[in-house]
Amino acid sequence: MMKRNRLTAVALAAACANGAFAMEVAGFEFNGYSRGGPVFNHSDGVKGHIGLGGELQKFRLGNEGDNGIEVNFARTFDAGGVKWKVNYMPAKWGSGDIGTEQAFVEAGGFSFAPEAKFWVGQRRLRIQDVHIVDYFLMNYGDNVGAGMTDLPVGGMKLGVGLFSGDKFDNNLPNGVKAHRVNVDLSEIDTNPGGKLRVLLTAVGGKGQVNGGSGSGISVSHNQKDFLLPGLSNALFLQTSRGHARIDGEFEAIEGTSAGKRATRIADSLNWQFGAFGGQALIAYQTNKADITGVETKDFSLGARGSYAFTKHFKGLAEVSTTTRKGNTGPDQRLSKVTLAAALALNEDFWSRPELRLYVTKANWNQAAALANAATFGANGKTSRTLVGVQYEVWW
């Protein structure tokens, strides 16, 4: 592990020394993501990650408290009219080891399908996220597999992926197998400024709890200039069962847990009106475990706004409220407010790097404190205040 860490550090240092940030030089690409910074006042080891446990319930501004980096190296070259790409992405989060997030080879430009790209390895195929909760609602990939993207079909584009349950850094236990097929239909025109996307998931395997099958379907509709210029809308309708996760990946395939049934409806708004930008989310999701029947119903409502007082100075505010209802206990409720001052690249909501000084106040009821007694509800606390400084950058 030490040798691998040194090699990655040397590669990163060489890229930085040569000014390779956000650059493509002679077919070489270097990009990535990182965030980190100190949390000054905290107790019980809680520096962030205050949320009720739902996938869309941790509103992230002033609520992360972690440190990590993902760097992506790629080399592209042409050979015989075919464009090849070799891609590697290591990642380091917290005190964990450096791991492999992506390692794949892609080829495109073949005469029989000039626009399609074919790939083999482990790659991310992250379709669409909601940034303020740091979650990709439609997402396939992340396991070792093979597939194709960007094949034109009747005015649409088709992507297909076939995956095993293994990863570069982690294989399934002996006697446990899983496989997954995803079909991704994108660029489906529906109305002026509107596009539909459909992601289908089918899972099979053996050695799984309660059988190895699963399936899912996700439909999203993205609308530009929703109601007025500068405002866009993304609507998601999703359902899954068994060992297929609702976003399009695997669910509980290690052979120790059963799958579940899940449904979700979510809607996200994005806007930029001059100096004022932001994102908002409203979502409702149900989950029901296959064997135990334990059920949760999660509601999320929140928004982050950004106002640029000058080209490089912003004020940020994020407010949210979340609830979790279940069939095994009382309802949990949590609310959070974060205020921050930020130095930024420019006035846009999405501009990065961004350096933030933040204050977060979170409150929750006694039911949430009991359910999260091992983390932010420790010692019966029903509120916490966090003060910290954070950087966030993508390039």
N, C-alpha and C positions, 0 to 999 in steps of 0.2 A: 504493500500500500504506500509506503514511504517513497519508493521509486516512482510510482505513478503520480503521486502528488508533486514530486520535483519536476517531472516531465511537463505536467500541466502548467506549473508555475513558470517554467522556462518559456514555454510557448506563449503564455499570456504576456510575460514581460517583453518578449521579442516583438509581439504585435503592438504593444503600447509604445515601445521605444521607437518604432518606425511609423508612428502616427496612423495606425490602422483602424482607429475607431470609426465605425460607420463607413468604412471604405471598401471598395472592390478594386484591387490592383492586380492586373494581369490574371484575372480569373480567380483571385483569392478574395474570399468574403470573411469578415469578422463582425459579428453582431452579438447582442445578448441583452441580459436584464440583471439588475442588482438593486437591492435595498438594504438599509441597515441604519444603525444609530443608537445612541444611548437612551434609556428610560431612567429618569432621575429619581422619581418618587414612586416606589412600588413596595408591596409587601407580599408575603407568602409565596414569593417567586413568580407572581403574576405580573407580567409586563405587557400583556395584550391577549389576543385570542379570546375575548369575552363574547360569547355567543351561545345560543341554546342548542346548537348541534345540527341544525338543518343546513343543507348545502347552500342556501341563499340567506343565511341568517347572521353571518359575521360581517358587518359593515366595517371596512378595513382602515379608514383614515384614523390615525392615532390609536390603532387597536391591533398592531402587528407585533411590535417588540422583538422582531427576529432579525437575523443578519444572513444574507446569502447572495450568491452570484451564480449565474448561468452564462457560459460563453460558448458561442457557436463558431466553429471554423469550417469553411467549405472551400473546395477547389473545383472550379468548372473548367472544362476544356472540350474542344471539338475534335472528333476523329471520324473521318469518312462521312462527314455530313451529319453525324449524330452528336448531340450535346450531352456530355457526361457531367455528373456532379457527385463528389465524394464529400460527405458531411459528418462531422463529429461534434457533439455537444456534451462536455462535462459540466457538472453542477456541484456546488458545495453549499449546504445550508446548516447553520448552527455548528454544533460540535460533531456532526456526522462526517462520515468519510466522503471523499469525492466519488460521485457516481456517474454513470453514463445515462444521460437523458435521451440522446439520439446518436445513432451510428448507422448510416445507410448509404447506399449508392443509388442514384437516379439516372435514368437515361431517357432522352426524348428526341424527336425529330426523325423518327423512322418513316420511310416512304409510305408504308401501309397505314400509318396513323400519325401524320406529322405534328399534330397539336397535343397528342397524348404523351404523358410521362409515365414511365414504368420504374418501380423502385423495389428494393429488397433490403431488409434490415430492421432496425428499430427506429421509428420516427414518430414525431408528433403530427397529428392531423387535427389540429384544434380549429374548429370552425368559427365559433362566436362565443364571446364571453360578456359578462356584465362586470365592468372594471371595479365598481365600488364594493362588490362582495368577493372579488378575486375568484370567480368561478366561470368555467366554460360550460355553458348549458348544452352545447352540441360539440362532441369531441370523440374522435376515434383514433386509434393508433396506440402509441406508448408501449405496446408489446412487440416481440419479434414477429415479423410477418413479411408479406409481399403484396403488391397491388399496383393500381393504375389510377391516375387522376387526369382530369381535364380532357376527356374524350368527348368531342361534340356529338350530340345525339338529338336530332330534330329540334334545334334551337336551344337545347339545354346542354349541360355538361355532366358527364358521368364519371364517378369515381368508385372503385371497388377495392376492398382490402380483405385479405385472408390472414388471420393471426393465430398464433399459438398462445398458450398461457404463460410462456417464459419471457424473461427479460435478460438483457446482457448481464446484469448484476444479481439476478435472482431467478432460479428455476423452480417450478412446482415440485412438491415432494414426490418421491417414488410412488407409483401407483395412482397418481392423480394427473389427469390430462384435461385440457380444455382447448377448444378452438372457437373462433368467431369469424363471421362474415358480415361485413358492412357494405351497404350500397348507398352512395351519396349522389343525389340528383340536385343540381344547383343551377342558378341563372335561369329560373323559370319565370318568365315575364307574366305578370298578372294584371297590372294597370300602370298608368304613367308614373314612373318613379318607384314602382313596387315590384319586388322579386320574392319568389317562394323558394324554399329549400326543403328537401325531404331526406332524412337519414333513417335507413332501415338496419336493424341489428338482429342477427340470429346466432345463438350460442349452443354448443353441444360439448359433451365431455364424459368422462367416467371418473369414479372415485369421489364424486361430489356428494354433499349432503342433500338428500331429497331429490336425487337425479341431477343431471348436468345440463338440462336444457334451459333455454331462456330466449326471449325475443323482445324487441322494442321498436317503437316508431317515434320520430321527432319531426315536427313540422314547424318551420319558422317563416315569418313574413316580415321583410324589411321595407320600410317606406321612407323615401327621402321627401323633404319638404312636407312633413306631416302637419296639416292645418295651416302652417305658415313657413316661409323660407327660413332656413337655419335650424329647424326642428326635425329630428328623425325619430322613427319609432320601430321597435323590434318586438314582435309578438311570438311567443313560443307555446306550442301545445305538444305535450309529451306523455308517453306511457311506456311501461316496461313490466316484465315479469321474470321470475326465476333468477337465473345467473347472468342476465343481461342488465347492465346498469342503465339508468334512465338517460344518461348523456350519450350512450353509444358504446361504452366500454364493457369490461367484465364486472360482475358483481360476485364477491365472495367465492372465489374459485380455488382456495387453498385446501379444500377438503375438510374444513372444520366448521363451517357455517352454512346454513341454508340461504337461499335467495329470498327475494321479496317481490311484492307488487308495488308499483309506484305510479303516481300520476302527477302531472305538474302543468300549471298554466302560469305564465310569467309575461310581464310587459315592461319594457325599458324605454325610456325617453332620453335622448341626447340633444343638447342644444349648444349653440354658440351665437350669441347676439352681441356683436362688438366685443366689449371687454368682459361680458358676462357669459360664462359657460357652465355646463354641468351635466349631470346624469341622475336619473331617478329610476326606481324599481318598485314594482308591486308584484307579489308572487304568492301562490298557494300551492302546497305540495302535500300529498298523502303517501305514507309508507306503511305496508303491512307485511310483517315477517311471515314466511311460508309455513313454518311448523308451529311456532309459539302463538301466532296470531297477534303479537304485540303491534299496536298501531299508533302512529303519530300523524298529526295534522299540523303543518307548519305554515304560518302566515308571516310575510315580510313586507314592510313598507319603509322606504327611506330614500334620501336624496343627498347629493353633494353639489354645492355650488362653488364657483370660482369667480372672483372679480379682480381684474387687473387694474390696480391703482396707477401703476406705471408699466412700462414695457417689461420690467424684470421683477416687479413686486406684486404679489397677489395676496388677497385674503380668501381663506377657505372656510367653509362651514359644512358639516355633515350631521344630519339628524336621522334617527331611525327608531322604529318600534317593531318588535317581533313577539310572536306568541307560539307556543307549542302545546297542543292539546293531545292527550293520549288516553288509552283505555286502561292504564295501570296507575294513574295518579292524578293529582290536581293540575290545573292549567298553569303553565309557566309563562311569565311575561318579563320582557327586558326592553329597556330603552337606553339610547346612547346619544350624546351630543359631543361633537368635537369642533373646536375652533382652532385655526392655524394661520400663521403668517408664513409666506413662502417666497423664496427667491427662485426665479424661473427663467427658462430660456427665452420665452416670449409670452404674449398675453393669452394664448390658446389654452383651453382646458387640458388638452392632451400633450402640451409641450413638456418635455423632459430633457435634461435633468431638472429636478426640483428639490430644493432644500427647505425643510419645514420645521418650525417650532410649534408644537401643538399642546393643547390641553384637552383631555377627554374626561367626561363624567358619565358613568354608566350606573344605572339603577335596575334592580330586578326584585321580584317578589320572593317570598319564603320558599315557595315550591321550586323555583329555579335555583335558589341557594342549596336546597337539599339535593336536587338532582345533579348539581355540579360542585358538591362538597369537596371533591378532590382537586378542584382547580380554583376558579374565581370565587366560588361560594364557600371557600375554606373559612373555618371559625365562625360560620353563620353569617358572614357578611352579606349585605344586600345592596352595597354600592361600593364603587372604587373610583378614584381619581388618578389619572395617569398624566404625567408631564414629560415630554421628551423632545428629542431632535431626530429627524429622519431624513435620509436622502432616498430618492427613487430615480432610477435612470433606466432607459432602454435606448438602444442604438442599433 
